[in-house]
Amino acid sequence: MKKGAKDLLPISATGNQRGFTLLELMLTLLLIGLSVGMVALNLPGRQDSSVASEALRLYQRLHLLEEKAVFGVTDYGLRVDAGEYRFFRLDGDAWTAMDDDPQLAPHTLAENLRLSLSIEGQVLDLAPRSAATSAENESESTDSGPQVLLLSDGQITPFSLLLRASDGDKRFVVDNETTGSLGYHPVEKP
């Protein structure tokens, strides 16, 4: 044996081990990654990104509905309550909730997010968020129909929908009042 070769002993399953196995290293990296992920999810800036992502989600759904209205020659609508929103389609003379369409199914916001709706400059009183809606209230909400209309001729009720976190400074608006077409943008806290 060469000088110094006895210092470099091979790792064996039966003898004394030096170093870590690949499995041990991978498990350590996995635990570190999970820890970092949990910390990142709980950082204060996370609620702001949830406001932005919810605004983007609503904007994309409204944009899809606008295109469906024009190309499908069907009228659609949006109903907003304090913590949720739902889409409707005009079938004959009655509004029908689009609960069966996965892209346009009713959506409930996270508990820390709030909505406020203005139509043609008038702020509406939105129905409060309810954890468990009774069948009677559900049919009442459906019968009252949408507040914002997206018509097949391309017209949309002038509206402004503010999304905000209950304990955050970040706010986003989804509207068609600023430019005349659907859009969403951040707004500064007053």
N, C-alpha and C positions, 0 to 999 in steps of 0.2 A: 504494500500500500504506500502511496505517496504521502509525503508529509502534509498534514492538514486534511487529508481525506476522511479521517475518522470523525472530524467535526461535522461533516455533511452526511449524516445518517438518513437513509430513506424513511419516509413515513410508512408505517405498517399498521395494519389493523390489530395485530397482536402485541406489538411492542409499545414502548413509550412514544407518544406522538408529539411532534413539534408543529406548531401552527394550527390553523383551523381548516376544517373540511369545507368543501364547496357548499354543502347544505347549511352549515352553520353561518357562513357568510351571507348566503341568500336570505335566510330567515332574519338575520340582523338587518339587512337592507330593507326587507319588507316591513319590519317593525318601525324602522326609522321613517320610511315613506308614509306609513299609516299615521304616525304621530305628526309629521309635518302637515299632512292633509287635514287632520282634525284641527290643528292650530289655525291653518289657513281658513277653514270654514267658519271659525269662530271670531275672526278678526272683525273689527268694526266696519271696515270698508265693504264687507261682504253684503250687508243689507243694501248698500247703494247699488251694487251690481244686480241684486235681485229686483230692485225697482227698475233699473234699466232693462233687464231681460224681460220683465213683465210688460213694460211699455212696448218693447219690440215685438213680443208675442201678440199683444193686442193689435198693434199696427199691422202686423203681417196677416192676422185673421181678417181684419177689416178690409185690407187691400185685396185679399182673396175673395171676400164677399162682394166687393165692388166689381171685380172682374166677372164673377159668376152672375151678378145682376145684369150687367151690360150684355155679356155674351149669351147668357141663358134666357134673357128677356123675362126675368122674374124679379119681383121686389123682395128685399130682405130688410131686416131690422135688428137693432141692438137694444137690449134692456140691461141697464146697469143698476145694481144695488150696492150698498156700502162696501161689501167685500167680495162681490161676485158679479159675473156678467154672463149673459146668454144671448144666443142668436135666434132669430125667427125668420120664417119664410111665409110669404102671403100665398095661401092656397084658396083660390076663389075669393071669398069675402072675409076669411078668417085667418088670423095669424097662428102659425103652428111652430112650436119650439123645435129647434133642430137638434134634439138630444141624441138622435141616432147617428149623426155625422161625426166621426172621430176628430176631424179637423176643426169642427165648429161646435163641439159639445160644450155644455155649460162649464165655466171655469171658476173655481173658488180661489181667491188669493191667499197667500200666507197670512197668518194672524197679525203680523206687524205692518201689513200694507193696507192703505186706505185709498178709496176712490172718491172723487167728487166730479159731478157732471154739470156743465153749463150748456144750455141750448139757446142759441141766438142771444147770448149775453145774460140770460137768466140762470142763476144757480138753482138746481133742483134739490129738493129734500129727498135723499135716497133712503130706501127701506133699510133698516138696520140689519147687520149680519146676524144670521140665526144659525146656531149650531145644528139644530134639528128642526127642519121645516115640516110642518104638518101638511097632510094632503090637501086640506082646505086652503091653507095659505099658498101652496104650490099652484093650485088651479086658479086662485085669485091673481097671482103674479102672471101666470100664463095668459089669463083673460085680459089683463090690462095691456098687454102687447108691448111693442118696443117704443123706446123714446127717440132713438135715432133711426132714420129711414135711409136705406141705400136703394135708390130706385133704378129700374131697368133703363131709363133714359140718361143715366149718369149723374143725376142730381143726388146730393147727400144733404141731410139736415145739417145746417151749420151748428157745430158742437165743439166743445173743448173738454177733454177728459183728463183730469189731473190725477196722477198716481204718486203716492208719497209713502215713505216709511213713517210709522207713528212716532219713532224716536230718532229720526235721521234728518239730515239737511238736504239730501238728494231728492229732487222732484223731477218728474218727466210729464210732459203733456203730449197726448195723442189728440190731434185735432184736424179740422179742415178750415178753420177760421183765419189762420195766419197767412196762408198762401192760396187758399181756395181749393187746394187738393189735399188729400190725406197726407199727414206727416207726423213725425214724433221728434221731440227735441227736449233737452234738459232745460230746466228753468231754475233761476236763483230763488232761494227762500226769501220772502219779503221781510 
